[in-house]
Amino acid sequence: EGRENSQKHIAVFAFPFATHATPLLSLVRKLSQSAPDVKFCFFNTAQSNESLFSKDDDFERVKPCTVDSGLPEGYTFGGNPHEPVDYFLKATPGNYKKAVADTGLPFEGLVTDAFFWFSKEMADEMRVPWIPYFTAGPRPLLIHVDIDDIRTRLGINGPEDQTLEFLPGCSAIRAMDLPDGVVSGFLDSPFSRMLHKMGQMLPFASAVAINSFEEIDPIVVQTLKSRLPNLLNIGPFILRSPPPFSSDIHGCIDWLNQRPKASVAYICFGSVITPPPQELEALAEALEACQFPFLWSFRGKAEEMLPKGFLERTNDKGLIVPWAPQLKVLGHPSIGVFVTHCGWNSVTESIIGGVPMICRPFFAEQKLNQRTVEAVWGFGLAIEGGKFTKDGTMKALKVILSSEEGKLMREKVGVFKELAFKAVDSDGSSIKNFNFLVDFVTRR
Ligand code: U2F
């Protein structure tokens, strides 16, 4: 009883889609190690929590709590990944408010996915601090924080090639690189409205944590610091708590051990995306024609979705798996290029591995990441025309895997790799920021 009273409770709100809840839980677990008197309730949908917490987890200080997913009774997933998100957004913030109230606990702080702008209002009502966690990079964060100004300056549906030169560090960014819903596309979708509100609310947070490191984009980070209170770059967080390496059941690493240095194309489009049939075909044809070895983490049934006979014909130089230990794969010396959708975790892991990228973005801030990789950092290529064609893909693979330009990109990403490791080294910037966050969370 006495111990209960001395304990501080913090509510954590996870966004249960794509790779959002995983990095948040990993942050909370790390915080918990440094905050023995704090109990965290990890509010998330039952389905997402099930995949995050294993049975033998020690729930004592980071406890899974369920929020309603908003799905209608008897709902079955029909293949459209946006559908469950829309249902879920309709249920917010009511589902979180109810779940919090149901615990009856006196929470003293909210740590949430940055998407959940409504947490600011809840935190105010509860008179506690709100600490949002942004799971993507600093550039999209700046875009969302400055969205109203960007809309005024670029106009809605204005020329696609206008640049954001008025924003420090963003002169290479064009209107067409911005996420859907900023200056074009579905401005009024529930998702776009959520991000708009997020941008307006973040300046009123107590502190804003981000899964990035200060040195990756110093000008943008400086600008963000002028907009947000206590901006805390605490990443790349995956370097601080890497996933357990028990699951190379498909033998990726053994296979890579048998390939020459920097020769393999690793292909993966994150946790949700499978490119459309025509592009899959073009990518497969390019791989077959190019003769570079490849490792492909494939969502879906490869035998049915790839060209007939492709698997047999490429058997000796390609390995296709349903899931790869990506961090380890990208850190393997045999990997020469990462063909990626530019999700932030993938971009970060490619940097950590020192691997140049070929970019085929699909949604969210992925186009912006691509543009940054190609035109600001210079260690990757956008796929010609924005979609996989046989020729465009072959060209990009050849540039990175067998040209001087490719070598230069490898050197450039190597510089960022070093900065990333330094940031999480004993007195690196991300460690200092993390310690500040611990302080903030444990303070009473
Ligand atoms: C959304 O991200 P995604 O889940 O689509 O993609 P990533 O951010 O790249 O994260 C994928 C993670 O899954 C891991 C991989 C990454 O940590 O290492 N993984 C793996 O280990 N093995 C596999 O075979 C395949 C994947 C969104 F789409 C992005 O736009 C956002 O940037 C991102 C973060 O907010 O969330």
Residues whose N, C-alpha, C, O or C-beta is under 5 A from the ligand:
A	BS01	U2F	A18 T19 T135 A136 C268 F269 G270 S271 V272 S297 P322 W323 A324 P325 Q326 L327 C342 G343 W344 N345 S346 F363 A364 E365 Q366
